[in-house]
Amino acid sequence: MRIRIATADDLELLIALRLDFFRANSVTLTPEQKDAITGQLRSYIPKHLAESDFIAVLAEENGTVLSTAFLILVEKPANASFPTGKTGTVLNVFTYPQYRRKGYAEKVILALISEAKKAGISQLELSATKLGEPLYRKLGFTVPPEASMRLKIT
């Protein structure tokens, strides 16, 4: 098994992994939604890989992806929680069911944490599923006391 950082050559694979992530999390997409998301990813991924603000880590064995996770890097005005002004959002943490409970997700998250440290990220955040929460807690993620609010625009 090897852990590697995805490249622009992995575009179609990364799109497939994103769609597999949705399916695994019972997100049903209409054909129009799937086309829109695929189109956006086809534009987003190469652009942001080139800008180094999108990182995807893959755990592979014999050319088969076992597990993956994505990291979005953002720079904003610094504060006490993120003094470098750089934060990261972990998303699309996904291990195919037949490979779960073997440590692959932990390895991809640790690789993302390593990449975040290299990039000067002060803070990582993610939305955990019940399945993933024990792993994230083991790796040091905590639930902040303050609740965030959200407004859906579209």
Secondary structure, DSSP 8 states (H G I E B T S, - for coil): -EEEE--GGGHHHHHHHHHHHHHHTT----HHHHHHHHHHHHHHHHHHHHTT-EEEEEEEETTEEEEEEEEEEEE----SS-TTSEEEEEEEEEE-GGGTTSSHHHHHHHHHHHHHHHTT--EEEE---TTTHHHHHHTT----SS--------
